[in-house]
Amino acid sequence: MSLKALKGQILKILDEKKLENIVEIDTSLFNRFSEICIIASGTSLRHMHAIADFLLRFLKSEKLHAIIEKTDSWVLIEACGIEIHLFKPEMREYYALEKLLTFNEEK
């Protein structure tokens, strides 16, 4: 599966599973670990963890390796050059990852 197709499938899953404020950022110019960063907000910790588990099952079904880290407010999944960050809304605002990742674009 191409990176573009994988990104499309992930975005579709996040939308279908009712994640909010989904943002995609191209990180290929400044991040040597990923090419794309997807950030979304879940409605609760249970919602975020359920979506993460669903994404892991999807990636496994596609024979893709993924790394996951879960906390009480943030889930990070990395697979094939795509980082997926799922936040509780208040923690997403606190960390402001979108602002950090788009800092160079604003200059």
N, C-alpha and C positions, 0 to 999 in steps of 0.2 A: 504494500500500500504506500502510495506517495505521501510526502509530508503534507501537501495541500489537501489530499483526500482525508488523511487522518485528522487534520485540523477541522475540516468540515464536519466529519462524523462527531468529533468531540463537541463542537459548538452546537450541533443539532441535539445531542444528548442533553447538554446543559439547559438548552431552551425547553426541550420537551419535559424535563424533570423540574421545571419551574424555578431554576436559579434566577436571581435578579441581577440587573445591571452588569451584564456580561460585556467584558472589554477584551479586545485582542490587541497585543502590542508586538511589533516586530523588534526582536532583540538581537538579530543576527549581526549587527554592526559593532556591538559592544559587549556581548556576552558569549564567551567561548563554549559554554555548556548548553545553551539552547538557542533556537532560532525564533521561537514564538513563545510568548507568555500570554496565557489566558487567565483573566481574573473575574471572579463572580462571587455573588453573595448568596448564602443560604438563609433560610428562614429560621433555622435552629441548628444546634449541634447535631441532633439526630438526623436532620435533613442532609447536612453536609456529609456526615459519615456514610449515610445510605447511598448518596450519589457517588462518593469516592469508591465504595465497594462495587457499585454498578460499573463505574469506569474501569476498575481493575479487571472485572470479569470480561468486559468488552475487549480490553487490550489483550488479555490472555487468550481470548477466542481468536484474535487476529495473530496469535503467536508473537506478540510484542512484549518485551521486558519492561516493567515499570518499577519505579521506586516510589514509596509513599511514606510520608511523615504526617502524623495526626497530633494535634494538641486540642485544648478545650476551645480554641477560637479560630484555628487555622488548619487547613489541610493542604498539603503540597504533594502533587503527583508529578513525576518527571518521566517522560517516555519519548524516546526517539526524537529528541530535540524540541520537545514541547513541554513547557512548564504549565501546570494548571494549579492555580491558587484559589481555594474556596475559603471565604471568610464569613464570620458573623459580621453584620453591617457595622456595628460600632468598632470592631477591631480593624475592619478594612479602612474606615475613616482614620483611625488612630495611626496605623502604619503607613498609609498613603502611598502604597507601592506604585500606583499608576504615576504619581508625580515623580517618584524617584526614577522610574524607567523611562519617562518621557522628558526628563530634564534637558537632555541634549537637543531634543527636537524644538524646544522653546527658544533657543538662541538664534 
